[in-house]
Amino acid sequence: MISITRLLCGEAGPGDNLRYEKRDVPRPVVVWNYTRQCNLSCIHCYASANTSKSPDEMDSTAGQAFIRDLAEFRVPVLLFSGGEPMIRKDLFPLAAYAKELGVRPAISTNGTLITEDTARDLKRVGFAEVGISLDGIGAKNDYFRGKEGAFDAALRGIRTCVAQGLRVSLRQTITQHNYQDIPAIFQLVEDEGINRVCFYHLAYSGRGSSIVKEDISHEQTREVVDTICERTVDLHKRGFHKEILTVSSHTDGVYLYLKLKETDPKRAESVLELLRVNGGNNSGIKIAAVDDVGNVHADQFWWHHSLGNVRQRKFGDIWTDESEPLLKGLKNRVGLLKGRCGRCQFVDICNGNLRVRAEAVYDDVWAQDPACYLTEEEITEKA
């Protein structure tokens, strides 16, 4: 994640200690896709979720054992995701158990199943954040979700959470169909009292791998990042304390640094230091994912490659076992990167960006990230 708010406005968010503070032994934030079942059918779903639950889905007892392992390994945050996590009946007991053991629970949901009762339960349990996905306004969101009325239902969920005083985070995956809705998303954030918004660059994974052609161009990406930056600064100047982030492309951090270098060299230097501490893409390092049947993945986009299963080995043992080739490579990838990524001067603050995109396009985990929008001059000129 790249905190546009932190880099451009100097305003820290609740999770910035995980991104911009040095830690001797970093522990990963864990995304638990704890069901593949969903009430919607999003065209870009990395989990390829559907209406059926997996026959081997981890039950509550297995989930509790898994959470104990995470607490023992000192994992800071457990993000309940899916599918749609609110479909499962044991969400609140499991989240409360994580909280009791010192693991902060968060949730990523489509928001359509949130009622006043469930919002009160989210508040009671102590969820650090309620992430709700919106991929555009109105009909555009419904197109992505595969269901008419999904936008209105999600908006009701957002309003219900805000009314309960919950910290709400919007998530939008940027594609050709919705990138022009970004100003409207900012207006929604302002109008509805939403705390945070994450703009995701498209990951070519799951059903998302079938819509690569719907990703925006490099030129459009630069324009989108410019818009996000301008709107973030505008909110800050007008006294709105919102946290704005981009996700799945650490190219954004380099791009911001290069822009600031021309307009505000002093801030550019402090931004460069923050980006170095962050270390770029953290798949296999500071971010992990576990799917509904217990397979461990380098991040939530790597469902096609399992590092091990938490029903057979403890999560911490799997995560620290560098005899697994992919995990070993991701933790020490600089010398493995090829093409533009291999010769980029900013590899220390980007770390080769999203490897799953390189694999999807070039069938090579270490190839260049095809979504990097920096020019040849920008990656080779002296910083």
N, C-alpha and C positions, 0 to 999 in steps of 0.2 A: 504494500500500500504506500502511496505517496500522499502525505498530508499537504494539500495546497494551502490550507489555512496556516499551518505552521511555517511553511517555507516562505510564503509571501507576506503574511501578516504578523508572524511571530507569536501567534496564539496557540498554546498547547491544548491538545484534546486529552480525554481520559485514557486513551490507549497509547499515548506518545512515549510513555516509559518503555513500552515493548519495542518501539520502533527506533527511537532516537537516544537511548541511553545504553552505555556500554555495560555488558554483563559477561562475567567470566565464563559461565557455563549456561548459555541460553537454552531455555526450555521452550518447546514449540507450543503455539496456540493450536488446539486440536479441533478440527471440524468433524463432527460425528454425524454423518448422513444416516441417521439411525432408523430410517425407513425409506424404501424406494416407492412406497405407495403415495399417490397424490390425487387430489380432486381436480387438478388442471392438467393440461398437456402442452407445456411450453416448448416452442419450436427450437430453442437453443439450450435445452436442459442438458447439463454435462452429465447428470446421473441417469439420463434416459428413463426418468420416472414414469409410472403409469398407474392405472387404477388398482393393480393387484400388488399385494405385499409378497415379498420373497418367502418361500417356504422355510428357508433357513435363517430368517431374521432373528437377531439376538433378542431374547426375551428379557424381562425385568431382572431376573437373577443374574444372567450373564452381563447385563448392563451395569449392575451394581459392582460386580467383580472388576469390570473394566474401569469404572470410575475410581475404585480403590487403587488400582494400578496407576492411574493418572495422578492421583494425589500423592502416592508414594514417589513418583517420578518428578513431583513438583511442577506439573503442568499448570500455567497460570489461568487459562481460559478454556472452557469447553463450549463450543458453539453447536447447539442442536440444530440440525438441518435435515434435508430430505432429498427427494420427495417433499412431502408436507408433514413436518414434525407434529403439528397439532392434531393430526389424525389419530396418533397413538394415545391410549388412555393413561399411560404411565409417565407422560412427559413431566408433570409437576412433581411427582414423588422422586423421580430420578434427578431432576434439576435441584430439588431441595437437598438431596443426598450429596450432590457435588458441592453445593454451597457449604454444607455442614463440614465437609472434608477440606475446605479451603480452596476449591476450584471454582472460579467465577463462572456462572452459567450465562450464556447469551443464546439468542435464537434467531434463525433466518427462516422466514415464513412468507407465503404469498399474501397473508393478511386477510384472506376472504373468510376464514373460519373464526375470527376473533369476535367474541361477544363481550358484553359488559361483565359477565361472570368470568370468562377466561382472562380478560384484561386484569380483573381484580386478583386472579390467581397468579398471573405473571408478576404483578406488583408484590403480592404476599411472599412468593418464593424468593424474590430478590434478583430477577434477571437484570444483568448489567445493561442490556440493550435489546430492543426488539427491532430486528432488521426486516423490513418489508419491501418486497420487490415490486417496482413499477417500471415498465419498459415503454414509457410514453404516456400521453394523456388520452383518456377516453378509449375510442375505438382502436387506436394504435396499440395500447396495452392489451386490449381484448384479443387482437390478432395474435400477439405473441403468446398469450395464455391459452389460446384455443377455446375460449369460452366467452360468449357475450355476457356483459354485466360484471366481468371480473374487476374492472377498474372501480366501479361504484362500490362493490363489496370490499375491495381493499381500502378504499378511501374511508368507508365506515369503520373498518378496523383501525386505521391510523387515528381517526378522530377519537375513537374509544380509548386507545392507548394514551393519547395526549391528555385526555380528560382525567386519566388515572395518575398522571404525572410520570409516566414511563418515558425513558429516553428512547426516541424513535429514530431509526436510521433507514432512509430509502436506499434502494439499490437499483441502478439502471444499467443494463448491458447495451452498449452503443453499437448500432448497426445502421445500414443505409435507410432503414425504415423509420428510425426514431431520433437520429442525431439532431435533427432540427427542432426537436421538442425540448432540448436542454434548457433554453431560457424559461419555458413554461414550467419545467420541473423546479427551477430556482424560485419562481413565483409561488408555486405550490408550497415549497418549504417555508417561505416567508409567511404566506397566508395562514397555513395550518399549524404553525408553531412547532415544526419538525426540527429536531436537533442536528441531524447529520444526513449527508447524502454521499454515497459511494458510486462513482461512475466507472463501470467495468468495461475494459476493452475486451472484445470478443475472444474467448478461448476456443480453439478448434478441438473440442472434446465432446464425447457423447453425441447428442443430437446437434450440438453446435458444430461438429465436424462436417455436417452435411450442408451447412449454410455459409461456408467460408466465402463464397462469392458475394454474400450480403455484408461482409465487413466493409468499413469505409476505407477510402484511399488514404495514402500517406498525406497528401495535401489536405484532405478533409480532416484528418486526425489533428494536424497542426491547428487548423481553424477551430476545431472542437476544444482543444486544450486552451487555446487563446480565450475562447468564450468562457470556459470554466474559470480561468484565472481572473478575467475581468469581472465576472459576476461575484466571485469570492471576495475580491478587494472592495467591490461596491457594497456588499453586505456588511463587511467589517467597518468601512468608513461610516456607514449609517447606524452603527451600534447594534447590529444583529450578530449575536455570537453563535454562529453556525460552524460546524466542522465539515469541511468539504475535502473529499479524498478521491483519488483515482486508483484503480486496481488493475492488476494483470499487465502492467507495462511500466517498468522502471525507466524507460526512455523518457517519460514525462519529467522525471527529476533532472535528467541531463538537459532536456529542453528548457526547463525553467532556469537552471543555472546559466546556460548560455545567454538567455534573454536578459537576466539580471546582470550578467557581466558587462553588458553594453549600457544598461540604464542605471544600475545601482551596484557598483563594484564591491562596496563594503558588505552589503547584504549577500551578494553572490558568494563571498568567501565563507560567511557563516552557514549558508545553505550547502555549500560544498562539504563542509565538515559534518553537518547533519546527515547528508547523503552517504558519506563514508562510514559513519557509525551504523547507519541502517544496513549498508552492505549490499543493496540491490535485491534481486529476486532471492527469496528465502525458501523456495520449495526444497524440502528435505533438510532444512536447517531450523527455521523458526516457525514454520507452518507445516502441519501434518493433517492427514484426513484418515478417518476410519469409516468403512461403509457399513451397510446394514447387517452384513453377515460376519463382520469382524476383521475384514482384510484391511491392512494398513497401507496407505498410499502417501507418496511424497507431497501431494497437496490434493485438493478436491477435484482436480482435473485429470488425475492419473488413475482412474478406475480400471484401466486396461493393464495395469502393472501392480501386482501385490508384492509388498516387502515382507509379508508374514501375516499371521492371523492371531488376534489377541485372545482367542479361545485356546490357543496352543502354547503361546509364549506371552510373557508380560510385554506391554507396550514399550516400556523403557528398554528392555533387552533387544527388541526388534529395532528400535530407533537408533541404538548405539552400535549395532552390528554392521560394521563397514565391510564385512565379507560379501555383502549384497552389492553387486556391481553398480546398479543405478544409484543407490543411496550413497555409496562411496564417491561416485562421480559427481553427484549433485553437491555434496559437501565440499568438494575440492575441484571445481569444474573449470577454472580459468585456463589451465593448460590443455583442456580438451576441446575448447570452443573453436569453431572453424568459420571461414568466410569473414564477413564484416564484423561479427562478434569477436572473432579471434584476433583481429587487428585493431579493435576499437580502443582508443585511449581512455575511455571511461568505463572500462570493464570493472574497476574497483567499486563503482557506485551503481552499476547496473547488473553486474554478475550474469550477463548473457540473457537477461530478460526471461521470457516464458518458454521453457524448453519443450513443453508439450506442443506448442505451435510449430516449432521447427520440425519436430518428429512428424506431425500431421502433414506438412507440406513436402518435406524432403526425405521422409523415412529415415531420419538421422537425428538422434537426440541432441547432438552437439553441433549441428548446422546453425547457420545464422537465423535469428528470429525474423520471419518474413514481415512482421508487423512493425519493425523498427522504422521510424520515419525520419531519422536523422540523415543528412546528406553525407556524401563521402568526405566532403571538406570538413564537416563538423566532427566526424569521428577520427580524423587524422591530424587536423591542425593542432598546434600546441595550445593547451588549455591556459 
